[in-house]
Amino acid sequence: MGKLVRLELFNFKSYKGHHVLLFGDAYFTSIIGPNGSGKSNSMDAISFVLGMKSSHLRSTNLKDLVYRGRVLRTSKVNGDGSATAPEQNGNADEAQDGSDVEDSQTQGDRGDPRSAWVMAVYEDDAGEEQQWKRSITSGGVSEYRINNKIVTAQQYNEALEAENILIKARNFLVFQGDVEAIASQSPKDLTRLIEQISGSLEYKAEYE
């Protein structure tokens, strides 16, 4: 069984700039914390990089997943999502005291990032690392990469399925409330869920 080693995020939802989340050697990880600490957005990032649609990420379209908030007036956001800070003419401390920070609502789209990405570093059964990266381009569409090679969405999903990561079954995450929802399902719905997770639903006719 493989495991998620780390997650890298850039301008994804509430994660401004580049962030790295480490998962250590565990094969099962729980994300806990107080309200507003970013648990849901971390789960959304994992779901996003593993191919889930934006409708399952509490967003209507992909552009809604790009960070929106406070930005540095002195920072330039490039078309590829990277940020470039111009040379400072004055004291360096002046750029850090908060005087150059203003709300993006007063700046309009000029200061807002236009692209974002999430990369999952995954270790397979053989102990080899794979890098799966999904980006939101400035045009608001997805771009997929495996080990820094651009692939189609179908190739991306097939690579995930080869590691038994099934997007339709969502067998890689357990969200808050999922346990209660499963416990309250009817026998037929519970059977269907097990068939989805196992993959047998693709080969089985509708049962009575």
matplotlib code that plots the C-alpha trace (Angstrom):
import matplotlib.pyplot as plt

x = [0.0, 1.3, 1.3, 1.2, 4.6, 3.9, 1.6, 2.7, 0.2, 0.5, -2.3, -4.9, -8.0, -6.8, -3.1, -1.4, 1.9, 3.8, 3.1, 4.4, 2.4, 4.4, 2.7, 5.6, 5.7, 2.1, -0.2, -3.2, -3.4, -6.0, -6.2, -7.5, -7.7, -10.1, -12.7, -11.1, -7.7, -7.8, -8.8, -11.4, -9.1, -6.4, -8.9, -10.0, -6.4, -5.9, -9.2, -8.3, -4.9, -6.4, -8.8, -12.1, -14.3, -14.7, -18.4, -17.2, -14.9, -17.5, -16.9, -18.8, -15.8, -12.1, -11.3, -13.0, -10.2, -7.5, -6.5, -8.4, -7.5, -4.8, -1.8, 1.4, 1.3, 5.0, 4.6, 4.1, 2.1, 3.2, 1.0, 2.2, 1.2, 4.7, 5.4, 8.3, 9.2, 10.7, 13.8, 13.3, 14.4, 14.0, 14.5, 13.8, 11.8, 9.3, 8.1, 7.6, 5.7, 2.4, 2.3, 2.4, -0.5, -4.0, -7.2, -7.5, -11.0, -9.4, -6.9, -9.3, -7.9, -4.5, -3.1, -4.9, -3.2, -4.7, -3.4, -2.8, -1.5, -1.4, 1.3, 1.1, 4.3, 3.3, 5.4, 4.3, 4.6, 8.1, 9.3, 9.5, 8.2, 5.7, 4.7, 1.2, 0.5, -2.8, -2.8, -5.4, -4.2, -4.8, -7.6, -9.4, -8.8, -6.9, -3.5, -2.2, 1.4, 2.9, 6.6, 6.6, 5.3, 2.1, -0.6, -4.3, -7.0, -7.7, -4.0, -3.9, -6.9, -5.6, -2.3, -4.3, -6.4, -3.3, -2.5, -6.1, -7.0, -10.6, -12.0, -15.6, -15.5, -13.6, -11.8, -8.8, -10.4, -12.9, -14.5, -16.1, -19.5, -18.8, -18.9, -22.3, -23.6, -22.4, -23.9, -27.3, -27.4, -29.8, -28.5, -28.8, -26.9, -24.3, -23.8, -23.4, -20.8, -18.8, -19.0, -17.8, -14.8, -13.9, -14.3, -16.8, -19.6, -18.1, -18.6, -21.9, -25.4, -28.0, -29.2, -32.8]
y = [0.0, 3.4, 6.6, 10.3, 11.8, 15.5, 18.0, 21.3, 24.1, 27.4, 30.0, 27.3, 28.6, 30.0, 29.1, 32.2, 31.6, 28.3, 25.9, 22.4, 19.9, 16.8, 13.5, 11.5, 7.7, 7.0, 5.2, 6.7, 10.4, 12.4, 16.2, 17.8, 21.3, 24.1, 25.7, 28.0, 26.3, 25.1, 21.5, 21.5, 23.4, 20.8, 18.1, 20.0, 20.3, 16.5, 16.0, 18.5, 17.0, 13.5, 14.6, 15.6, 18.1, 21.6, 20.9, 18.5, 21.1, 23.6, 25.8, 26.5, 26.7, 26.2, 29.9, 30.0, 27.7, 30.3, 32.4, 35.6, 37.9, 40.2, 40.7, 42.6, 45.7, 45.4, 41.8, 41.1, 37.9, 36.5, 34.7, 31.3, 32.0, 32.7, 35.9, 38.3, 41.0, 44.2, 45.8, 47.9, 51.5, 52.2, 50.4, 46.6, 46.8, 49.0, 46.2, 44.0, 46.3, 45.8, 49.3, 47.7, 45.3, 46.2, 44.3, 42.8, 44.3, 47.8, 46.6, 44.8, 42.0, 43.6, 42.1, 38.8, 35.6, 34.2, 30.6, 28.0, 24.4, 21.5, 18.7, 15.4, 13.5, 9.8, 6.8, 3.6, 0.0, -0.3, 2.8, 5.0, 8.5, 9.9, 13.5, 14.3, 17.9, 19.6, 23.3, 25.9, 28.0, 31.8, 30.7, 28.8, 25.3, 22.3, 21.2, 17.8, 16.6, 13.3, 13.6, 17.0, 15.6, 17.1, 14.4, 14.3, 14.1, 10.5, 9.5, 11.2, 9.3, 6.0, 6.6, 7.1, 4.0, 2.0, 2.9, 1.9, 5.6, 5.6, 9.1, 7.9, 5.9, 8.6, 5.8, 8.0, 10.4, 10.3, 13.7, 14.9, 13.4, 10.6, 7.9, 9.0, 9.1, 5.6, 4.2, 5.6, 4.2, 1.6, -1.9, -1.3, 2.0, 0.4, -2.4, 0.1, 2.0, -1.2, -2.0, 1.4, 1.2, -2.3, -1.3, -4.2, -1.8, -1.2, -4.8, -5.6, -5.2, -3.3, -5.6, -5.8]
z = [0.0, -0.9, 1.2, 0.8, 1.8, 1.4, -0.1, -1.7, -2.3, -4.2, -3.9, -3.3, -1.5, 1.9, 1.3, 0.0, -1.7, -1.4, 1.5, 2.3, 4.4, 5.6, 6.4, 7.7, 7.5, 8.5, 6.1, 7.8, 8.8, 10.7, 10.2, 13.4, 14.7, 15.9, 13.6, 11.0, 11.2, 7.6, 8.0, 5.2, 2.8, 3.4, 2.6, -0.5, -1.6, -1.4, -3.2, -5.9, -6.7, -6.8, -9.5, -7.8, -9.6, -8.2, -7.5, -4.8, -3.3, -2.2, -5.3, -8.5, -10.8, -10.7, -10.5, -7.1, -5.8, -6.4, -3.4, -2.9, 0.0, 1.2, -1.1, -1.1, -3.2, -3.8, -5.1, -8.8, -9.6, -12.9, -15.4, -14.3, -10.7, -9.4, -7.4, -8.0, -5.5, -7.0, -5.6, -2.5, -2.6, 1.1, 4.4, 4.1, 7.3, 5.7, 3.5, 6.5, 8.8, 7.1, 5.5, 2.0, 2.7, 1.5, 0.9, -2.6, -2.8, -3.0, -5.6, -7.9, -10.0, -10.4, -7.2, -7.1, -8.2, -11.3, -11.0, -8.4, -8.1, -5.7, -5.9, -4.1, -3.5, -3.2, -2.3, -4.0, -2.9, -4.3, -2.3, -5.3, -5.2, -7.7, -8.2, -9.1, -9.8, -10.8, -11.7, -12.3, -15.2, -15.7, -18.1, -15.4, -16.7, -15.2, -16.2, -15.1, -14.6, -13.5, -12.5, -14.2, -17.5, -18.9, -19.3, -20.2, -17.5, -18.6, -18.3, -14.9, -13.6, -15.0, -13.1, -9.9, -10.5, -10.9, -7.3, -6.3, -5.8, -7.2, -7.8, -8.2, -4.9, -3.0, -1.2, -0.2, 2.2, 5.1, 5.6, 8.8, 9.1, 6.6, 9.4, 10.6, 7.0, 6.2, 9.5, 8.5, 5.0, 3.9, 3.1, -0.6, -0.4, 1.8, -0.6, -3.5, -1.5, -0.9, -4.6, -5.5, -3.2, -4.4, -8.0, -8.7, -9.5, -13.0, -13.9, -12.1, -13.5, -11.5, -8.7, -7.4]

ax = plt.figure().add_subplot(projection="3d")
ax.plot(x, y, z, "-o")
ax.set_aspect("equal")
plt.show()
